[in-house]
């Protein structure tokens, strides 16, 4: 069983000064519940709560703030940084203690307003599809995302990585004609994860969150059949945009992954 946590709710529940043990709840809340894998979002993918060479740290967001919750997130992240607390390292270590696998999760094209606080977004308006989302047909977008994923996989002893294509499922101007760009990107991610995993003598799983049907994936430029045929991914999670749906067409997915190592 996989539990995906966007992390934001936990952050705004904390009060500075933050203690390392305060962060244990992110992992402990699923321990002993039947959950085997915890995926934790790296915030919105534009601004993040771990140290990054390419993405803006939440602690570096200047005021004025858009909401009380944003003010709290910034205050919590500044408190952690001032004390030298690395939340991702705490999550990884705590997951090991609780017998859980941990996957950082990256929102591939989040459309919340957090993009406007991103230094990369401000400096690369030519990469945008619209006001907030990036165009994955452009090499600069793919390089930016690959660097984000690689720095996390190299810095932390994670069990894998999750690409969340549902936040938000819009990646190209002409999706079907440009799907090869995303397939090449997923190849690059797989290649990089294999290299890092090989150096640690462990396999790093690549998990993807996708639209609810295979047809919907194709329509937005995600050639999931090719990813499976090439052995690029290990776990597929089909879902509604945000809400839990009990009537997902799981049979077509079961047929697609039958006789493959993909789950």
C-alpha positions, 0 to 999 in steps of 0.5 A, spaced: 500 500 500 502 506 498 500 513 501 502 519 498 503 526 502 503 533 499 507 535 506 504 542 506 498 540 511 504 538 516 508 544 515 503 549 517 501 545 523 508 546 526 510 552 530 517 554 530 522 553 533 521 546 529 524 540 532 527 534 529 522 529 532 516 534 530 517 531 523 517 524 525 509 524 525 510 525 517 512 518 517 509 515 524 502 516 522 502 511 517 507 506 521 503 499 522 497 501 518 498 496 512 502 502 508 509 499 505 511 505 501 510 513 503 511 518 497 512 525 500 511 531 495 517 536 494 512 541 495 509 544 489 516 543 485 517 550 483 519 552 491 521 546 495 523 545 502 529 541 501 536 545 499 536 545 492 541 548 486 535 549 481 529 550 485 527 556 490 527 554 497 521 556 501 525 559 506 527 564 501 520 566 499 520 574 500 514 577 503 509 580 503 505 573 503 499 571 499 496 567 505 497 566 513 498 558 511 504 561 506 507 565 512 507 559 516 510 555 511 516 560 510 517 561 518 517 553 519 522 552 513 526 558 516 526 555 523 529 548 520 534 551 516 536 556 522 537 549 526 540 545 520 534 541 520 534 537 513 527 534 513 528 529 507 534 526 511 529 525 517 524 522 513 528 517 510 532 515 516 525 515 520 522 511 514 528 506 515 526 505 522 519 504 521 520 499 516 517 503 510 520 505 503 520 512 501 519 515 495 520 523 494 514 525 489 515 531 484 509 534 481 511 535 474 507 541 472 503 544 478 499 550 477 499 553 484 501 560 484 507 558 488 511 558 481 511 566 481 516 565 487 520 561 483 527 564 481 527 559 475 520 561 473 521 568 473 528 567 469 525 562 464 518 565 461 520 562 454 519 555 457 512 556 459 506 553 456 501 558 459 502 563 465 504 557 470 506 551 467 512 548 463 512 546 456 516 539 456 517 540 448 523 544 450 529 542 452 530 547 458 524 544 461 526 537 461 533 539 463 530 543 469 526 537 472 531 532 471 536 536 475 531 536 480 530 529 480 537 527 480 540 532 486 534 528 490 536 521 488 544 523 489 543 526 496 538 521 499 538 514 500 531 513 497 528 507 495 525 510 488 522 516 486 515 518 484 513 523 478 506 526 479 503 527 472 496 529 475 499 535 478 497 538 473 496 534 466 498 539 461 505 538 458 505 540 451 501 544 445 500 538 441 500 532 446 500 526 441 505 529 436 510 531 442 509 525 446 516 522 444 519 528 448 516 525 455 518 518 453 526 521 452 525 524 459 523 518 462 528 514 459 533 519 462 530 519 469 531 511 468 538 511 466 540 516 472 536 512 477 540 506 474 546 509 475 545 511 482 542 505 484 548 501 481 553 505 485 549 503 492 548 496 490 540 497 490 535 498 485 531 505 485 524 504 483 520 509 478 513 510 480 508 514 476 502 517 477 497 518 471 490 519 468 485 514 470 485 511 463 490 509 458 487 513 452 487 520 457 494 518 457 495 518 450 491 524 449 496 529 453 502 526 450 504 520 456 506 514 452 505 509 458 505 503 453 512 505 451 515 506 458 512 499 460 515 496 453 522 499 455 522 497 462 522 504 464 517 504 470 516 500 475 509 502 478 503 505 475 498 509 479 492 511 475 487 516 478 482 522 478 485 529 478 485 530 485 479 526 488 479 518 490 475 515 485 472 508 487 470 506 479 477 507 476 477 502 470 483 498 473 482 492 468 485 496 462 491 497 466 491 490 469 491 488 462 497 493 460 502 490 465 500 483 465 506 479 464 511 485 466 514 487 472 510 493 473 505 493 478 
